[in-house]
Amino acid sequence: MANTKDYAMREMILDRCFSTGKEYTREQLMAIVNKELAQRDMQPIRSRNTFSQDINEMNAKFDKLYGVEGIVFEDRHKKRYYRYRDGIESIYNRELTAEEVEKLHEVRRLLEGLRGMVKMDWLDQMTARFDQKTMGANHPIAGFEDSTEGDTKHFLKLFNAIAHKQVMTIVYQRFGKDPKERIIYPYYLKQYRRRWYLFATILDHEYITCFSLDRILSIAKNDDVPFQESGVDFNHYFDDIVGVSHPDNGVVEHIVLKGDKWLEYYLRALPIHPLQQLESLGDDGCRVMLDVMINNELIQELAFYEDHLRVESPQQLQDRMVERAQRQLDDYRPQEDFGDNLEND
């Protein structure tokens, strides 16, 4: 493989050239590549050897994907012209656009430079996912969960808005409700169960509102309203909840749960809450203690474990779990047959 860290960017530029269906000389391709590298403050390629290595590396990848070399050439008038083989459109999986690939390359280079400086355990997974995407659908190695379409559409805009303290105007539609336009001060983004959520304050409101990104219909900058800072410390905003929702007038409860013996190992690896306390009871199972508010996400999390995890206290949480179980039982209970009722009359 080409032995320079900038190879990935050069590959992207070459692919964009060849994807036009046109043919190029080596000199033309090197000029285009170097122009774009210079715009990104990256090292230009100066030798024919580096150019040839790039072409060979791309063809090796094509051979893995399609069983043929994707870049072909023809000598005419003492010049060699390069192009993609007929039927080849791109070296990349078409699930990614060229713009997305370029952004990912830039982000990857930035993050690789930070490795070792801060704790970034997720970087290896991100790098693997990126490599698998560029290798193509014919060579799957690992299965990753994708975000929703709404997350993909709005995430970067909101990320930049938070970074640059930019007021935004959004059109938001809750389930079963009419769309509403809101002017917001965006503060924080958090992912929970594959969905991304925005935490922001609405203009003329004091409290934090949680918006699901996939319910945002449109988003635009609003330069007419000055940005308003938040006094919320989002490093600890989620300490007293499971998930993303703070109940209105919610109160932190000391919650005690009793689990089966095997569940102890599961809850150590995948805790209900980062600040949970887990106590081993030997053959009697395990006990989990949480100091959080009771919200829908907590109820859903506990319901996931069914009868393997039971609420010992408080009583109000016990009652809600019983109500949920009773509703499920009613839903699954067979309805009485109308004909049988007639016979019994």
Legacy VTK file of the C-alpha trace (Angstrom):
# vtk DataFile Version 3.0
C-alpha trace
ASCII
DATASET POLYDATA
POINTS 345 float
0.000 0.000 0.000
1.121 3.580 -0.616
3.171 4.553 2.414
1.850 8.043 3.045
-0.957 9.092 5.381
-2.429 11.297 2.626
-3.091 8.365 0.292
-6.759 8.120 1.266
-7.394 11.718 0.234
-5.557 11.231 -3.064
-7.652 8.145 -3.744
-10.828 10.128 -3.191
-9.708 12.857 -5.606
-8.682 10.349 -8.268
-11.980 8.518 -7.895
-13.888 11.759 -8.356
-11.972 12.435 -11.576
-12.503 8.956 -13.002
-16.173 8.910 -11.982
-16.856 11.604 -14.592
-16.234 8.990 -17.303
-13.430 11.071 -18.817
-9.826 10.011 -19.429
-6.753 11.820 -18.115
-3.004 11.826 -18.573
-0.737 11.319 -15.587
0.231 14.992 -15.696
-3.399 16.103 -15.646
-4.264 13.844 -12.723
-1.242 14.913 -10.687
-2.107 18.573 -11.275
-5.712 18.084 -10.115
-4.659 16.059 -7.067
-1.960 18.523 -6.022
-4.286 21.498 -6.382
-6.815 19.965 -3.999
-4.115 18.777 -1.591
-2.708 22.304 -1.439
-6.148 23.652 -0.531
-6.141 21.299 2.454
-2.544 22.086 3.493
-1.510 18.538 2.610
1.712 17.378 0.967
1.630 17.265 -2.866
2.836 14.262 -4.849
6.016 14.968 -6.805
7.158 11.608 -8.119
5.784 9.317 -10.791
6.428 6.447 -8.441
3.914 7.783 -5.911
1.323 8.245 -8.654
1.904 4.687 -9.909
1.592 3.310 -6.363
-1.752 5.072 -5.964
-3.071 3.590 -9.220
-1.826 0.125 -8.271
-3.378 0.368 -4.819
-6.738 1.383 -6.257
-6.612 -1.454 -8.771
-5.804 -3.913 -5.990
-8.917 -2.746 -4.165
-10.981 -3.039 -7.341
-9.681 -6.577 -7.797
-10.946 -7.490 -4.314
-14.322 -5.890 -4.973
-15.032 -6.909 -8.578
-12.310 -9.359 -9.614
-10.918 -6.950 -12.239
-8.729 -3.871 -12.276
-10.941 -0.800 -12.365
-8.428 1.652 -13.857
-7.317 0.985 -17.421
-5.096 2.987 -19.767
-4.445 3.474 -23.449
-1.303 4.833 -25.113
-1.912 7.380 -27.880
0.383 9.968 -29.455
3.166 9.257 -26.974
0.752 9.880 -24.056
-0.858 7.427 -21.663
-4.527 8.083 -20.887
-6.157 6.663 -17.736
-9.873 6.062 -17.130
-12.273 3.759 -15.323
-13.105 0.486 -17.033
-16.516 0.423 -18.724
-19.161 -0.376 -16.118
-17.106 0.964 -13.206
-18.474 4.130 -11.616
-16.595 4.448 -8.340
-14.252 2.636 -6.009
-16.540 3.486 -3.123
-19.742 1.835 -2.000
-22.469 4.006 -3.513
-24.143 4.247 -0.122
-21.582 7.001 0.492
-21.377 10.098 -1.670
-18.035 11.559 -2.662
-18.709 14.490 -0.324
-19.370 12.129 2.580
-16.199 10.169 1.857
-14.161 13.377 1.759
-15.558 14.519 5.095
-14.905 11.128 6.664
-11.323 11.136 5.446
-10.751 14.556 6.995
-12.384 13.586 10.277
-10.434 10.341 10.401
-7.099 12.133 9.876
-7.973 14.588 12.637
-9.006 11.889 15.099
-6.030 9.677 14.335
-3.845 12.617 15.310
-5.582 12.749 18.690
-5.104 9.060 19.480
-3.296 8.692 22.771
-3.974 12.284 23.835
-7.473 11.624 25.143
-9.573 8.540 25.845
-11.155 7.629 22.512
-12.029 3.939 22.752
-14.700 4.340 20.077
-12.163 5.465 17.467
-11.214 1.910 16.505
-14.863 1.067 15.807
-15.337 4.230 13.776
-12.216 3.468 11.742
-13.359 -0.117 11.131
-16.788 1.070 10.050
-15.278 3.582 7.663
-12.935 0.982 6.155
-15.801 -1.466 5.664
-17.884 1.186 3.900
-15.106 1.974 1.456
-14.382 -1.714 0.848
-17.902 -2.166 -0.475
-20.924 -4.312 0.247
-19.302 -7.453 -1.196
-16.904 -7.756 1.728
-18.918 -7.482 4.979
-16.967 -8.045 8.191
-19.046 -6.527 10.992
-22.636 -5.366 11.419
-23.156 -1.758 12.541
-26.423 -0.042 13.399
-27.253 3.013 11.315
-28.789 6.248 12.538
-32.178 7.415 11.363
-32.562 9.507 8.202
-33.422 12.561 10.293
-30.230 12.184 12.314
-28.123 12.050 9.175
-29.846 15.078 7.703
-29.610 17.452 10.659
-26.780 16.258 12.909
-23.883 18.178 11.366
-25.840 21.433 11.123
-26.797 21.222 14.778
-23.303 20.185 15.828
-21.878 23.272 14.130
-24.635 25.467 15.556
-23.737 24.369 19.097
-20.017 24.794 18.444
-20.479 28.320 17.077
-23.331 29.354 19.422
-25.751 29.917 16.554
-29.463 30.489 17.126
-31.582 28.246 14.878
-35.146 28.190 13.606
-36.602 24.715 13.330
-39.924 23.250 12.271
-40.715 20.381 14.633
-43.521 17.839 14.506
-44.326 15.668 17.478
-46.081 12.356 16.927
-49.718 12.984 16.092
-49.346 16.782 16.295
-49.193 19.598 13.742
-45.745 21.008 12.842
-44.635 24.061 14.827
-41.886 26.575 14.160
-39.515 27.173 17.038
-36.601 29.551 17.565
-34.088 27.709 19.729
-30.734 28.040 21.457
-29.038 24.646 20.847
-26.750 23.337 23.603
-26.152 19.604 23.449
-26.587 16.434 21.361
-27.015 12.951 22.838
-27.675 9.548 21.293
-29.955 7.056 22.985
-31.047 3.757 21.438
-29.914 4.690 17.918
-31.773 8.024 17.919
-30.118 11.417 18.374
-31.671 14.087 20.584
-31.061 17.828 20.754
-31.231 19.665 24.058
-32.092 23.318 23.598
-34.013 26.231 25.057
-36.929 27.686 23.108
-37.024 31.462 22.720
-38.784 33.082 25.710
-38.649 29.825 27.699
-36.362 29.069 30.624
-36.357 25.274 30.735
-34.434 22.781 28.579
-36.454 20.998 25.875
-35.494 17.684 24.280
-36.025 17.388 20.514
-35.700 14.151 18.557
-33.694 14.859 15.409
-35.869 12.638 13.240
-38.887 14.823 14.080
-37.227 18.021 12.836
-38.700 18.853 9.427
-36.454 21.816 8.597
-33.676 23.836 10.147
-32.124 27.218 9.347
-29.831 29.804 10.925
-31.450 32.748 12.664
-29.188 35.787 12.743
-31.868 38.127 14.123
-31.776 36.745 17.668
-28.673 36.914 19.905
-27.499 33.646 21.396
-28.393 32.946 25.010
-26.056 30.836 27.124
-27.299 27.936 29.238
-26.420 27.498 32.875
-26.818 23.720 32.571
-23.772 21.503 33.041
-24.391 18.736 30.511
-21.532 16.718 31.973
-23.936 15.941 34.835
-27.348 16.685 33.311
-28.074 12.961 32.861
-26.809 11.818 36.259
-30.332 11.539 37.668
-32.189 9.989 34.705
-32.099 6.934 32.474
-32.336 7.938 28.819
-32.994 11.523 27.792
-36.231 12.822 29.352
-36.519 14.823 32.564
-40.080 14.446 33.903
-41.916 17.675 34.746
-41.455 18.304 38.469
-39.497 15.046 38.644
-38.013 13.956 41.960
-34.973 11.723 42.375
-35.978 8.402 43.939
-33.822 5.785 45.612
-34.682 2.707 43.539
-33.861 -0.823 44.674
-34.068 -3.741 42.240
-33.625 -7.476 42.824
-32.207 -9.527 39.951
-31.518 -13.174 39.137
-28.017 -14.532 39.754
-27.000 -14.638 36.077
-28.161 -11.050 35.619
-25.314 -9.751 37.771
-22.764 -10.396 35.028
-24.999 -8.796 32.400
-25.593 -5.660 34.485
-21.896 -5.246 35.170
-21.172 -5.276 31.451
-24.236 -3.238 30.454
-25.405 -1.142 33.429
-28.877 0.375 33.550
-27.258 3.668 34.569
-23.576 4.674 34.779
-23.923 5.548 38.481
-25.768 2.400 39.524
-24.617 0.360 42.539
-24.533 -3.392 42.025
-24.399 -5.792 44.970
-23.838 -9.532 44.635
-26.128 -11.701 46.806
-24.506 -15.013 45.907
-27.045 -17.716 45.135
-29.837 -15.250 45.945
-29.006 -13.149 42.874
-28.040 -9.492 42.880
-29.339 -6.115 44.023
-29.186 -2.917 41.968
-29.574 0.543 43.478
-30.223 3.703 41.466
-30.840 7.309 42.453
-32.791 8.563 39.452
-36.133 10.047 38.446
-38.886 7.721 37.276
-39.416 8.306 33.542
-40.615 6.319 30.540
-37.108 5.227 29.586
-36.552 3.707 33.035
-39.851 1.809 32.780
-38.898 0.502 29.331
-35.442 -0.511 30.542
-36.815 -2.475 33.481
-39.496 -4.096 31.305
-36.737 -5.401 29.020
-35.609 -7.794 31.795
-39.180 -9.086 32.358
-39.428 -11.222 35.529
-35.646 -11.531 35.880
-35.452 -8.086 37.512
-38.018 -6.983 40.077
-38.653 -3.638 41.795
-38.318 -3.774 45.597
-38.892 -0.049 46.133
-40.290 2.566 45.843
-43.949 1.570 45.836
-44.929 3.973 43.048
-42.452 2.316 40.678
-43.762 -1.105 41.661
-47.283 0.098 40.869
-46.292 1.374 37.438
-44.568 -1.890 36.551
-47.658 -3.839 37.689
-49.905 -1.587 35.584
-47.712 -2.141 32.560
-47.690 -5.908 33.063
-51.488 -5.919 33.516
-51.994 -4.009 30.257
-49.812 -6.509 28.434
-51.712 -9.401 29.978
-55.019 -7.870 28.880
-53.686 -7.387 25.349
-52.677 -11.043 25.065
-55.697 -12.550 26.834
-58.050 -14.160 24.247
-61.366 -12.378 23.788
-64.488 -14.320 24.766
-66.198 -15.938 21.790
-69.493 -14.241 20.966
-71.100 -17.529 19.902
-70.287 -19.181 23.221
-72.007 -16.323 25.041
-75.177 -16.940 23.045
-75.198 -20.629 23.958
-74.760 -19.841 27.653
-77.698 -17.421 27.759
LINES 1 346
345 0 1 2 3 4 5 6 7 8 9 10 11 12 13 14 15 16 17 18 19 20 21 22 23 24 25 26 27 28 29 30 31 32 33 34 35 36 37 38 39 40 41 42 43 44 45 46 47 48 49 50 51 52 53 54 55 56 57 58 59 60 61 62 63 64 65 66 67 68 69 70 71 72 73 74 75 76 77 78 79 80 81 82 83 84 85 86 87 88 89 90 91 92 93 94 95 96 97 98 99 100 101 102 103 104 105 106 107 108 109 110 111 112 113 114 115 116 117 118 119 120 121 122 123 124 125 126 127 128 129 130 131 132 133 134 135 136 137 138 139 140 141 142 143 144 145 146 147 148 149 150 151 152 153 154 155 156 157 158 159 160 161 162 163 164 165 166 167 168 169 170 171 172 173 174 175 176 177 178 179 180 181 182 183 184 185 186 187 188 189 190 191 192 193 194 195 196 197 198 199 200 201 202 203 204 205 206 207 208 209 210 211 212 213 214 215 216 217 218 219 220 221 222 223 224 225 226 227 228 229 230 231 232 233 234 235 236 237 238 239 240 241 242 243 244 245 246 247 248 249 250 251 252 253 254 255 256 257 258 259 260 261 262 263 264 265 266 267 268 269 270 271 272 273 274 275 276 277 278 279 280 281 282 283 284 285 286 287 288 289 290 291 292 293 294 295 296 297 298 299 300 301 302 303 304 305 306 307 308 309 310 311 312 313 314 315 316 317 318 319 320 321 322 323 324 325 326 327 328 329 330 331 332 333 334 335 336 337 338 339 340 341 342 343 344
